[in-house]
């Protein structure tokens, strides 16, 4: 019976002209690329390797392109500045091959994608100083252009140059509505008006184990420029010695909210936001290190109408020649948890942090060794900046006025379970100085008692016996409470944070400890030795 039914269905198909199509599935292949083609140049093997541009033209989704060490350029036509390595959907590029075999090592076998199409850059094969190189003004606009689901792994991208209207984004790599995977890549010595190293426009690439170094943004985003809803996911990335002549030496975000984990910003510079500048953006930062970045405002970060969420992050030795050595907030409400500001400097206001028309929320934060030449060694608040502080420790900060904290012009901070001790001011207000402001200070340890102009409840004036700033567990440095501390077991459990800055559960005793540090069981008062 079944066979009769089957024959009947077949006859119906034939009579009606219906046919069942077959699908030709592309068998993924490996294509081999060298700076100069070998043998037949058909990309089929190392002996018959083609150029990278040829391999890309012929590649289909699912293919891999294995790229040999050496310098690869997107064209041999020395005046075609539009030439770029255009990635393709679903195609993976792997650099670091020796030109033989199947193993790769991008360190031993550097594979360089260069925009120096006319072969006249003064620094080759990689531009190591973007500020002094010559000859690069006629290079490719974008060395690499992205594509969705493409992979770029094991390359150095250098010598992109774009400062002309219409092409002015992303000297090293330009992603427009494309979200590739970028891994084990170095962006060095690229220049653009916006995003010297990389520009993401309506794009959210995944970026892992990548270095952005010595790239220049003529306007914004020396290392990276994110715009129009670009939310890249970044892990294990370093931004070092990038420059922006205006905003965001390391990264500039506008209407974009990247997710940033285990990232280092070091020695980046800009007019505002040496490490990062956020405009109308809400990035998430976890385990991030800002060190030795510099700007007029916001040596580490400048937030403008932005509300980043920042966790397990350190701001160390950053400089602002005006305000906010570590962070500068304007009309912004960032949320900081388990964060340390140490050794930051502002030549005017807010050595650690500057706030204007802003309401930051700080929980388990340490301010140590920050300095402002004028006011607010730790933090400066003005113009309705109603800071909310919970379990925060201020120690060894300094300024002319307001060594720890300066509140001005209706900045009515709310301070609970916090320590202000050992801060100094040359003129007045060692711990807290208030000008036309009435902060509330509750359940806190304040050297010298309730600051003038403050509304205080349950203030402890005896020594909290603080240790030295160091590594006592957790991601960030903290200041321990030593035996006999007045801050131990004297906090308000109803308002204490659930853990301390290191992640230790509160309370360990009958009551939580005041400040960012909770004394735990079997505690050693010696800092951890980090290898």
C-alpha positions in Angstrom: 0.0 0.0 0.0 2.8 2.4 0.9 4.5 1.9 -2.4 1.3 2.7 -4.3 0.9 6.0 -2.3 4.6 6.9 -3.0 4.1 6.2 -6.8 0.9 8.4 -6.7 2.8 11.3 -5.1 5.6 11.1 -7.6 3.1 11.1 -10.5 1.4 14.2 -9.0 4.8 16.0 -8.8 5.6 15.1 -12.4 2.2 16.1 -13.8 2.1 19.4 -12.0 5.6 20.3 -12.9 6.7 20.6 -9.3 10.3 19.8 -8.6 12.3 19.5 -5.4 15.4 21.8 -5.6 18.8 20.6 -4.4 21.1 22.8 -2.4 24.7 23.2 -3.4 26.6 23.5 -0.1 30.0 25.2 -0.4 32.8 23.0 0.9 34.9 25.3 3.1 38.4 25.6 1.9 41.7 27.1 3.2 43.2 29.7 1.0 46.9 30.6 1.4 48.2 34.1 1.1 51.7 35.7 0.9 52.9 39.3 0.3 53.8 38.1 -3.2 52.1 35.3 -5.1 53.9 32.0 -5.5 53.6 29.3 -8.2 50.3 29.4 -10.0 49.0 32.0 -7.4 45.6 30.1 -7.1 45.6 30.2 -3.3 45.5 26.4 -3.0 48.8 25.9 -1.0 51.8 27.7 0.3 53.6 26.7 -2.9 50.8 28.3 -4.9 49.9 31.1 -2.5 48.1 34.2 -3.8 48.1 37.7 -2.4 45.7 38.5 0.5 43.6 40.7 -1.7 43.2 37.9 -4.2 42.3 35.4 -1.5 39.6 37.8 -0.1 38.1 38.3 -3.6 37.7 34.6 -4.1 36.7 33.6 -0.5 33.2 32.4 0.4 31.5 32.1 3.7 33.1 29.4 5.8 36.5 29.7 4.2 39.7 30.4 6.1 42.6 32.5 4.7 46.0 31.6 6.2 48.3 34.5 5.8 52.1 34.3 5.9 54.4 36.7 7.8 55.5 39.8 6.0 54.0 43.2 4.9 50.7 43.0 3.0 49.2 46.0 1.2 45.7 46.4 -0.2 46.9 47.5 -3.6 49.9 47.9 -5.9 48.3 51.0 -7.4 50.2 53.7 -5.4 47.5 56.4 -5.8 44.4 54.4 -5.0 43.8 55.5 -1.4 40.4 53.8 -1.3 42.1 50.4 -1.5 41.3 48.4 1.7 41.3 44.8 2.9 37.5 44.3 2.8 36.6 41.5 5.1 33.8 39.1 3.9 30.9 37.7 5.8 31.8 34.4 7.4 35.4 34.4 6.3 38.2 34.0 8.8 41.7 35.5 8.3 44.5 34.1 10.4 48.0 35.6 10.5 51.2 34.4 12.0 52.2 31.6 9.6 55.8 31.1 8.5 54.7 30.4 4.9 55.0 26.7 5.5 53.2 24.1 7.6 50.0 24.4 9.7 51.1 26.1 12.9 51.2 29.8 13.5 52.7 32.3 15.9 51.9 36.0 15.3 54.8 37.1 17.6 57.4 35.0 15.8 55.9 35.6 12.4 54.6 39.2 12.4 51.9 39.6 9.8 51.5 43.2 8.9 48.6 44.9 7.1 49.9 48.2 6.0 48.3 51.3 4.4 51.6 52.5 3.0 50.6 51.9 -0.6 53.1 54.3 -2.1 56.0 52.9 -0.1 57.3 56.2 1.2 56.6 56.3 4.9 59.5 57.4 7.0 58.9 54.6 9.6 58.4 51.1 8.3 57.3 48.4 8.3 55.2 49.6 11.3 54.7 53.2 12.3 55.9 53.4 15.9 55.5 57.2 16.4 52.5 58.7 14.7 53.5 62.2 15.7 56.8 62.3 13.9 56.3 60.0 10.8 56.3 61.6 7.4 55.0 60.3 4.0 51.8 58.8 5.5 49.4 61.4 4.2 49.0 59.6 1.0 48.3 56.2 2.5 45.1 54.1 2.3 42.1 55.7 4.1 41.2 52.4 5.9 43.7 49.5 6.0 40.8 47.1 6.9 37.1 47.4 6.4 34.8 45.1 8.5 32.1 42.6 7.7 29.6 40.7 9.9 30.7 37.3 11.2 34.2 37.8 9.8 37.3 36.9 11.9 40.6 38.8 12.0 43.2 37.0 14.1 46.9 37.5 14.4 47.8 40.7 12.6 49.4 44.1 13.0 47.5 46.9 11.4 49.4 50.1 10.6 49.8 53.2 8.5 46.1 53.9 7.8 45.5 57.7 7.2 42.2 59.4 6.7 41.5 63.0 7.4 39.3 63.9 4.4 35.6 64.6 4.7 33.6 61.6 3.8 36.4 59.1 4.6 37.5 60.4 7.9 36.6 57.5 10.2 38.8 54.6 11.2 42.4 54.8 9.8 43.3 51.3 10.9 39.9 49.6 10.7 36.4 50.9 9.7 33.3 49.0 10.7 30.1 50.3 9.3 27.0 48.2 10.3 29.4 45.3 10.6 30.5 43.4 13.7 33.5 41.2 13.1 35.5 39.2 15.6 39.0 40.8 16.2 41.5 38.8 18.1 45.3 39.0 18.7 45.6 42.1 16.7 47.8 45.2 17.2 46.7 48.6 15.9 49.7 50.9 15.8 50.5 54.1 14.0 47.1 54.8 12.3 45.5 58.2 12.0 41.9 59.4 11.3 39.8 62.4 12.2 37.7 60.1 14.2 39.0 56.8 15.5 42.7 56.6 14.5 42.9 52.9 15.3 39.3 51.8 14.8 35.9 53.3 14.1 32.7 51.5 14.9 29.5 53.0 13.4 26.4 51.1 14.2 28.7 48.1 14.8 29.4 45.9 17.8 32.6 43.9 17.1 34.0 41.4 19.6 37.5 42.4 20.4 39.8 40.1 22.4 43.5 40.3 23.3 44.1 43.4 21.2 46.5 46.3 21.5 45.8 49.9 20.4 49.0 51.8 20.6 50.3 55.1 19.2 47.2 55.9 17.1 46.0 59.5 16.5 42.6 61.1 16.3 42.8 64.5 14.7 39.5 65.2 16.5 38.1 62.4 18.7 39.1 58.8 19.6 42.8 58.3 19.2 42.5 54.5 19.7 38.8 53.9 19.0 35.7 55.9 18.1 32.2 54.3 18.8 29.1 56.0 17.4 25.4 55.5 16.7 24.6 52.6 18.9 27.9 50.8 18.7 28.4 48.4 21.6 31.6 46.5 21.1 32.5 43.8 23.6 36.1 44.1 24.7 38.2 41.7 26.8 41.9 41.8 27.5 42.6 44.9 25.5 45.3 47.6 26.0 45.1 51.2 25.0 48.5 52.8 25.3 50.0 56.1 24.1 47.1 57.0 21.9 46.3 60.7 21.2 43.2 62.7 20.4 43.5 66.4 19.7 40.1 67.0 21.2 38.1 64.1 23.0 39.0 60.6 24.1 42.6 59.7 23.8 42.0 56.0 24.2 38.3 55.7 23.4 35.5 58.1 22.4 31.9 56.9 22.9 28.9 58.8 21.6 25.5 57.2 21.9 27.3 53.9 22.4 27.7 51.6 25.4 30.5 49.2 25.0 31.1 46.3 27.5 34.7 46.6 28.7 36.4 43.9 30.8 40.0 43.6 31.9 41.2 46.6 29.9 44.2 48.9 30.5 44.4 52.5 29.6 47.9 53.9 30.0 49.7 57.0 28.8 46.8 58.2 26.6 46.2 61.9 26.1 43.4 64.3 24.9 42.0 67.7 25.6 39.2 66.0 27.5 39.0 62.4 28.6 42.6 61.2 28.4 41.7 57.5 28.7 38.0 57.7 27.7 35.4 60.2 26.8 31.7 59.4 27.0 28.9 61.5 25.5 25.3 60.3 26.0 26.8 56.8 26.5 26.5 54.2 29.3 29.4 51.8 29.0 30.0 49.0 31.5 33.5 48.8 32.8 34.7 45.8 34.9 38.3 45.3 36.0 39.7 48.3 34.2 43.0 50.1 34.9 43.5 53.8 34.1 47.1 54.8 34.7 49.1 57.9 33.7 46.6 59.3 31.3 46.3 63.0 30.9 43.9 65.7 29.7 42.7 69.2 30.5 39.6 67.7 32.1 39.2 64.1 33.1 42.7 62.6 33.0 41.2 59.1 33.2 37.6 59.5 32.1 35.4 62.4 31.1 31.6 61.8 31.3 29.2 64.2 29.6 25.5 63.3 29.9 26.6 59.7 30.5 26.0 57.1 33.2 28.7 54.5 33.1 28.6 51.5 35.5 32.2 51.0 36.8 33.2 48.0 38.9 36.6 46.7 40.2 38.5 49.5 38.6 41.5 51.6 39.5 42.4 55.2 38.6 46.1 55.7 39.4 48.4 58.6 38.6 46.2 60.3 36.0 46.5 64.1 35.4 44.1 66.8 34.6 45.5 70.3 34.1 42.1 71.7 35.0 39.6 69.4 36.8 39.2 65.7 37.6 42.5 64.0 37.6 40.9 60.6 37.7 37.3 61.4 36.5 35.4 64.4 35.3 31.6 64.3 35.4 29.2 66.8 33.8 25.5 66.2 33.9 26.4 62.5 34.5 25.4 60.0 37.1 28.0 57.2 37.1 27.8 54.3 39.4 31.1 53.2 41.0 31.6 50.0 43.0 34.9 48.6 44.4 37.0 51.3 42.8 40.2 53.0 43.9 41.5 56.5 43.1 45.1 56.9 44.0 47.9 59.4 43.1 45.7 61.4 40.7 46.4 65.1 40.2 44.3 68.1 39.1 46.1 71.4 38.7 42.8 73.1 39.7 39.8 71.2 41.1 39.1 67.6 42.1 42.3 65.5 42.2 40.5 62.3 42.2 37.1 63.3 40.8 35.3 66.5 39.6 31.5 66.7 39.5 29.2 69.4 38.1 25.5 69.0 37.8 26.1 65.3 38.5 25.0 62.7 41.1 27.5 59.9 41.1 26.8 56.8 43.3 30.0 55.5 45.1 30.0 52.3 47.1 33.2 50.7 48.5 35.5 53.3 47.0 38.9 54.3 48.2 40.5 57.8 47.6 44.2 57.9 48.6 47.0 60.2 47.8 45.1 62.4 45.3 45.9 66.1 45.0 44.3 69.2 43.7 46.2 72.4 43.6 43.1 74.4 44.4 40.1 72.6 45.9 39.0 69.1 46.5 42.0 66.8 46.8 39.8 63.7 46.7 36.5 65.0 45.2 35.2 68.4 44.1 31.5 68.9 43.8 29.7 72.0 42.5 26.3 73.2 41.1 23.9 70.6 42.5 26.2 67.7 42.5 24.6 65.6 45.2 27.1 62.8 45.6 26.0 59.6 47.3 28.8 57.9 49.3 28.5 54.6 51.1 31.4 52.8 52.7 34.0 55.1 51.2 37.5 55.8 52.6 39.3 59.1 52.1 42.9 59.2 53.4 46.1 61.1 52.5 44.4 63.4 49.9 45.5 67.0 49.8 44.4 70.4 48.4 44.5 74.1 49.2 41.0 73.8 50.4 39.0 70.7 51.1 41.7 68.1 51.4 39.3 65.2 51.2 36.0 66.6 49.8 34.9 70.1 48.7 31.1 70.8 48.3 30.1 74.0 46.6 27.0 75.7 45.3 24.2 73.5 46.6 26.1 70.3 46.4 24.5 68.4 49.2 26.3 65.1 49.4 24.9 62.1 51.3 27.6 60.3 53.2 27.2 57.1 55.2 29.5 54.6 56.8 32.6 56.5 55.5 36.0 57.5 56.7 37.7 60.9 56.3 41.1 60.7 58.1 44.6 62.0 57.4 43.6 64.4 54.6 45.2 67.8 54.5 44.4 71.3 53.3 46.8 74.2 53.1 44.1 76.8 53.8 41.0 75.2 55.3 38.9 72.1 55.5 41.3 69.2 55.9 38.6 66.6 55.6 35.5 68.3 54.2 34.9 71.9 53.2 31.4 73.2 52.4 30.5 76.4 50.5 26.8 77.1 50.2 26.2 73.4 50.7 24.8 71.2 53.4 25.8 67.6 53.1 24.5 64.9 55.4 27.1 62.8 57.1 25.9 59.7 59.1 27.6 56.8 60.9 31.1 57.9 59.8 34.5 58.5 61.1 35.6 62.1 60.6 38.9 63.5 61.9 38.0 66.7 63.8 34.3 65.8 64.1 31.3 67.1 62.1 32.5 69.4 59.3 31.2 73.0 59.5 28.0 73.4 57.5 27.2 69.6 57.5 24.2 67.8 59.0 25.7 65.0 61.1 24.4 62.0 63.0 26.6 59.5 64.9 30.1 60.8 64.0 33.1 59.1 65.5 36.1 61.3 66.1 38.7 58.7 67.4 41.5 57.2 65.3 40.4 54.6 62.7 44.1 53.3 62.7 44.5 53.0 59.0 47.1 50.9 57.3 48.9 51.6 54.1 47.3 51.4 50.6 48.1 48.0 49.2 46.9 44.7 47.7 44.9 42.9 50.4 42.7 40.9 48.1 40.2 41.8 45.4 41.0 43.6 42.1 41.8 47.0 43.6 44.1 48.3 46.3 42.5 49.1 49.7 43.4 50.6 53.0 43.1 48.1 55.9 41.7 48.8 59.4 44.4 47.9 61.9 43.8 46.6 65.5 42.2 49.2 67.7 40.5 51.0 64.8 37.4 53.0 65.8 35.9 51.9 62.4 35.7 48.2 63.3 32.3 46.9 64.2 30.8 50.5 64.4 28.9 50.9 61.1 25.2 50.9 60.6 24.1 47.5 59.3 20.9 49.0 57.8 23.0 51.2 55.4 26.2 49.3 54.9 27.1 47.7 51.6 26.6 43.9 51.5 30.3 43.3 50.9 33.5 45.4 51.2 35.7 46.6 48.4 37.4 43.2 48.1 34.2 41.2 48.1 34.3 40.2 51.8 30.8 39.7 53.2 29.5 42.3 55.7 29.2 42.2 58.7 31.9 40.0 60.0 31.1 41.0 63.6 28.0 42.3 65.3 28.1 45.4 63.0 29.7 46.2 59.7 33.0 48.2 59.6 33.0 51.8 58.5 34.8 52.5 55.3 35.6 50.5 52.2 37.3 47.7 54.1 35.8 45.0 56.3 38.1 43.1 58.7 37.7 39.4 58.1 38.6 36.3 60.1 42.2 35.1 60.2 43.3 38.5 58.7 46.9 39.3 57.9 47.8 42.9 58.1 50.6 42.5 55.5 49.7 43.3 51.8 49.7 40.5 49.3 52.8 40.1 47.2 51.5 40.1 43.6 53.6 38.2 41.1 
